[in-house]
Structures are given as structure tokens and as C-alpha cells.
């Protein structure tokens, strides 16, 4: 009974050793500008891929509207 528990515990402990190495050459390529887009259909309405000024306007609107905690808290 104790031997089976030891075998099970060591099998569980060794299961964590099977992680694949994460290398730089993993297929992600980021050599384009941020405002050029990703080719995905999931974009913010009003944003045009490849237009730097519309990209900057969307970032400003996101920072002021949705991600600024000071705007979310009600002022007393």
C-alpha cells in the first residue's frame, strides 16, 4: 500500500517536468508597425488598419473611456 502511494506521488511529481521549452523562434513575427493591424476582423469600430492617426485616436479614446479608473469612480 505504501509502495503504491510512493509510486503515484513520484509519477505526479515527474509529470510537471514535461513542459516544452519556449524559444524565441516560436513563429511569432513582429516586424511591422503596431498601427498596421493584424488582419483580424475583430477591430474597434472606426479604426482603419494602416492609418496611424486613427490608431492614435483609438488609443486615446480607450485610455480615457474604458481603462482610466479615475473616470470610472463616481466623484463626490
C-alpha positions in Angstrom: 0.0 0.0 0.0 2.8 2.4 0.9 4.8 1.5 -2.2 1.8 2.2 -4.4 1.4 5.7 -2.8 5.1 6.4 -3.3 4.9 5.4 -7.0 1.8 7.5 -7.5 3.4 10.5 -5.8 6.6 10.3 -7.8 4.6 9.9 -11.0 2.6 13.1 -10.2 5.9 14.9 -9.3 7.5 13.9 -12.6 4.5 14.9 -14.6 5.5 18.6 -14.1 8.8 18.0 -15.9 7.2 17.7 -19.3 7.0 21.4 -20.2 8.2 22.2 -23.7 11.0 24.8 -23.9 9.9 28.3 -25.1 12.4 29.7 -27.5 12.5 33.0 -29.4 12.0 31.3 -32.8 8.5 30.2 -31.9 6.8 31.6 -35.0 5.7 35.0 -33.7 6.9 37.7 -36.1 6.6 41.3 -35.1 8.4 43.4 -37.6 5.6 45.6 -38.7 4.2 48.8 -37.1 1.5 48.5 -34.4 -1.0 50.5 -36.4 -0.8 48.3 -39.5 -3.2 45.8 -37.9 -3.3 42.1 -37.6 -5.7 41.2 -40.4 -8.3 40.1 -37.9 -12.0 41.1 -38.2 -12.2 41.9 -34.5 -11.2 45.6 -34.5 -12.7 48.6 -32.9 -15.4 50.4 -34.9 -13.9 53.5 -36.5 -10.4 52.2 -36.6 -8.8 51.8 -40.0 -5.9 49.4 -40.3 -2.7 51.2 -41.6 -3.9 54.7 -40.6 -1.6 55.9 -37.8 -3.8 58.9 -36.8 -6.9 56.8 -36.4 -4.8 54.3 -34.4 -3.6 57.1 -32.0 -7.2 58.4 -31.7 -8.4 54.9 -30.7 -5.7 54.6 -28.1 -6.6 57.9 -26.6 -10.3 57.1 -26.5 -9.6 53.7 -24.9 -7.3 55.3 -22.3 -9.8 58.0 -21.4 -13.0 56.0 -21.6 -12.5 52.4 -20.6 -9.2 52.0 -18.9 -9.0 55.2 -16.8 -10.0 54.3 -13.3 -10.4 57.9 -12.3 -13.2 58.3 -14.9 -15.0 55.1 -13.6 -15.1 56.2 -9.9 -18.0 58.5 -9.1 -17.0 61.9 -7.9 -18.4 63.0 -4.6 
